[in-house]
Amino acid sequence: MAAPEEPPRCPFDHVDGLGFEPQLRRLLHEEPVARVRLAHGEGPVWIVTRYDDVRSVTTDRRFSRAALVGRDFPRITPKPIAPPGSIFVLDPPEHGRLRAALGRAFAPRPLERMREQTQAVVGDLLGALESVGGPADLMSALAAPLPTRVISQVLGIAPHERDWLKDQAAALKVTDPSHERAAIAAQQALHDYVVALVERRRREPADDLVSTLAAPADGAEQLTEAELVSLVVSLILTGHDNVTNEVGDICFTLLTDQELLARARADLPAVLDELVRYLPYRRGVGTPRVALEDVEIGGRTIREGEIVHVSYIAANQDPDRFPGPEVIDPDRPHVPNLAFGWGTHRCPAEALARMEISVAVGSLLTRFPALRLAVRPQDVEWESRNVNRLPLSLPVVW
């Protein structure tokens, strides 16, 4: 009997510009449920790329995140980004308790307050940008500092600690194998910092989200110390890069397409929703799941104990749900895009992230009506050291 064919390696190393990653495109169109090997972790892994199949995996209780704990699962970073015990690797009902706490924290009233904070931060950043004159780098002036300042204000993190905290979160997303020891140290440092922060807020509550989470709502069970630490770590990890990536990628795309830029000035919500669908804000895949029993997905049988990744980026390019997916079309019929995930582990801070993106881009276009790139699009350099896909700098004039 012939030996089974070795699954192909998928390094997901496409880092030039914002085109659909070639390996994901091949999987989506040729093998939408495929066995591959990734750069780190043990053994092969399934990758699911079609929209309907991705939604099936992410809503099926037969796939577990909690079962990942203790396994060296396949991934694209040397160290798993999600630490053990975080909301990213919990299943219901434990996951539901933490999710409900975040739901209260991001309810309409507190979110409106966060909008006011975000608007103030954006105003300060754009004021500083305007005062120095052009050309200026939009990444360092707006896209990079915005989410760090907002999540720090929301969590009550002191200004002098913000850059250090951002560095720890970034260290977990480097793809270079030689970086594993630094990633382990960063994960521990981040955990220790949040433990101390939570202890302070338990003793001395303040007007911030950590204190809100630490105080049980009426009729709600109080979160344990470990659960509270897990939530805060999760918010820090998701509260930095994602918004920076989206704002940077969206600004690059608008400033290289004058027709789309004009449409954004007239109908920003429709353009932003389409760009969030279209733009690949990261490389490869994130945190997978484990099959708890044999499950058929897309005509393939995933055996009990096997590990499954889904690609939200590929699902957002599925022509069965988004006809002409590689065309930016703000007028396409509405289909919920999966940029912030789906199912149990859909990003709990999606509302905050979408609000930050909208405030940042909308304020930028309003304040600088003649904004344009100061370099040729082909001269923009792109991130290649970690999982993020974004411009390293974005020189602009106005």
ROMAR-743412 format. One line per 8 residues: their letters; for each residue z, y, x of C-alpha. Coordinates in steps of 0.25 Angstrom, whole numbers. Example, Ala and Ser with C-alpha at 12.3 -4.5 7.8 and 13.67 -1.06 7.14 Angstrom:
BEGIN
as> 31 -18 49  29 -4 55
END
This chain:
BEGIN
maapeepp> 0 0 0  -4 14 5  8 23 9  9 35 -1  2 47 2  11 57 9  13 70 1  6 82 7
rcpfdhvd> 14 93 14  15 106 6  21 117 16  18 128 6  14 137 18  5 147 11  10 161 14  -2 170 15
glgfepql> -3 179 3  0 176 -12  -10 165 -15  -6 152 -22  -1 143 -12  -13 133 -8  -4 120 -8  2 124 -22
rrllheep> -12 127 -27  -17 113 -23  -5 106 -29  -6 113 -42  -21 110 -44  -22 97 -37  -8 90 -38  1 97 -47
varvrlah> 12 87 -45  12 83 -31  20 77 -20  21 85 -7  30 87 5  36 101 8  40 107 21  55 103 20
gegpvwiv> 64 93 14  62 78 12  51 70 6  40 74 -3  41 82 -16  33 84 -29  28 98 -32  24 102 -46
tryddvrs> 14 113 -48  9 114 -62  15 124 -72  19 114 -83  24 103 -73  32 114 -66  39 118 -79  41 103 -82
vttdrrfs> 48 100 -69  57 113 -70  61 110 -84  63 95 -83  78 90 -81  73 78 -74  70 87 -62  83 92 -55
raalvgrd> 86 102 -44  101 97 -43  95 84 -37  90 92 -25  104 94 -20  106 86 -7  91 83 -5  82 88 6
fpritpkp> 71 91 -5  57 96 -1  55 111 0  48 122 8  61 128 15  69 121 26  82 123 17  82 122 2
iappgsif> 83 137 -3  92 133 -15  106 129 -10  113 117 -16  121 121 -29  112 133 -32  106 135 -46  92 131 -40
vldppehg> 97 116 -38  106 114 -51  102 107 -63  107 109 -78  118 110 -82  123 116 -69  111 125 -68  112 130 -82
rlraalgr> 126 136 -80  121 144 -68  108 147 -75  116 153 -87  124 161 -78  112 168 -72  106 169 -85  118 178 -89
afaprple> 116 186 -76  102 189 -79  103 191 -94  96 204 -99  107 214 -97  111 210 -83  96 209 -79  94 223 -85
rmreqtqa> 105 228 -75  98 221 -64  85 228 -68  92 241 -66  97 237 -52  83 232 -48  77 245 -53  87 253 -44
vvgdllga> 84 244 -32  69 245 -34  70 260 -36  78 261 -22  68 252 -15  56 260 -20  62 273 -17  64 269 -3
lesvggpa> 50 264 -2  45 277 -7  53 285 2  48 279 15  33 280 11  22 270 13  18 261 18  30 253 15
dlmsalaa> 33 238 14  35 234 -1  41 221 3  53 227 11  54 239 3  54 232 -11  51 218 -12  61 213 -2
plptrvis> 74 221 -5  73 222 -20  78 208 -24  88 208 -13  94 221 -18  93 217 -32  100 203 -31  110 209 -21
qvlgiaph> 114 220 -32  114 209 -43  123 200 -35  132 211 -29  128 208 -14  131 219 -5  119 227 1  122 223 16
erdwlkdq> 121 208 12  108 209 5  99 207 17  107 196 23  107 188 9  92 190 8  91 184 22  99 171 18
aaalkvtd> 90 169 6  77 171 14  82 161 24  82 150 14  67 152 11  61 151 25  52 139 27  52 137 42
psheraai> 59 124 45  67 130 57  74 139 47  82 128 40  95 131 48  94 146 44  92 142 30  104 134 29
aaqqalhd> 112 145 35  107 155 26  110 146 14  124 144 18  126 159 21  120 163 7  130 153 1  142 158 8
yvvalver> 138 173 5  137 170 -10  150 162 -10  157 174 -4  150 183 -14  154 175 -26  169 174 -21  169 189 -20
rrrepadd> 163 191 -34  173 181 -40  185 189 -34  179 203 -36  168 204 -47  157 214 -46  146 220 -54  136 209 -50
lvstlaap> 129 196 -54  138 188 -45  151 193 -52  144 191 -66  140 176 -62  155 174 -57  160 179 -71  158 169 -82
adgaeqlt> 151 174 -94  158 172 -108  158 158 -111  151 154 -98  157 145 -87  161 152 -74  152 148 -63  158 140 -51
eaelvslv> 158 147 -37  147 137 -33  138 141 -45  140 155 -43  137 154 -28  124 146 -32  119 156 -42  121 168 -32
vsliltgh> 114 161 -21  103 157 -30  101 172 -35  101 177 -20  91 166 -16  82 170 -28  85 185 -28  78 189 -15
dnvtnevg> 65 183 -12  58 180 -26  58 195 -30  53 199 -16  42 189 -16  37 193 -30  38 208 -28  31 207 -15
dicftllt> 20 198 -20  18 206 -33  17 219 -25  7 213 -15  -1 207 -27  -2 220 -35  -5 229 -23  -17 220 -20
dqellara> -23 220 -34  -25 234 -40  -29 229 -53  -16 220 -54  -8 232 -49  -13 241 -60  -10 230 -70  4 229 -65
radlpavl> 6 244 -67  2 243 -81  8 229 -85  18 225 -74  25 214 -82  12 206 -84  8 207 -70  21 204 -64
delvrylp> 23 191 -72  9 187 -68  11 190 -53  25 182 -54  16 170 -59  5 172 -49  12 175 -36  18 164 -27
yrrgvgtp> 31 170 -23  35 159 -14  29 147 -6  30 132 -10  41 127 -20  56 129 -22  67 120 -26  63 107 -32
rvaledve> 68 97 -41  72 82 -41  66 72 -52  78 65 -58  69 54 -64  54 51 -64  47 62 -70  32 64 -73
iggrtire> 26 78 -70  12 81 -70  8 66 -70  16 63 -58  29 55 -58  40 62 -50  50 51 -47  65 52 -48
geivhvsy> 71 59 -36  58 66 -32  58 81 -29  49 90 -37  45 105 -33  38 114 -43  29 126 -39  31 137 -49
iaanqdpd> 21 145 -41  10 134 -43  14 133 -58  11 148 -59  -3 145 -54  -6 133 -64  -19 136 -71  -15 128 -83
rfpgpevi> -5 138 -86  -10 151 -79  -26 151 -80  -31 157 -67  -18 157 -61  -22 163 -47  -27 176 -55  -16 186 -58
dpdrphvp> -18 189 -73  -7 197 -80  -14 194 -93  -13 179 -92  -7 172 -104  8 171 -102  13 158 -97  27 158 -90
nlafgwgt> 26 158 -75  35 150 -66  37 160 -55  52 159 -57  53 145 -60  55 137 -73  65 128 -80  79 127 -76
hrcpaeal> 78 133 -62  69 145 -67  74 157 -58  87 162 -65  84 176 -59  70 177 -64  73 189 -73  79 197 -62
armeisva> 67 193 -52  57 197 -63  64 210 -65  65 214 -51  50 211 -49  46 220 -61  55 231 -57  51 231 -42
vgslltrf> 36 230 -45  36 239 -57  44 250 -50  35 249 -37  22 251 -45  28 263 -53  34 270 -41  21 268 -32
palrlavr> 9 269 -41  0 270 -28  6 258 -21  -3 250 -13  -3 240 -1  -4 247 13  -10 235 20  -22 225 16
pqdvewes> -17 214 7  -21 204 18  -12 210 28  0 208 20  9 197 27  16 186 19  29 179 21  28 165 28
rnvnrlpl> 42 161 32  48 157 19  45 153 5  42 167 0  28 172 -2  27 187 -1  22 198 8  30 201 21
slpvvw> 27 216 19  19 224 9  15 237 14  12 247 3  9 262 2  8 271 -11
END
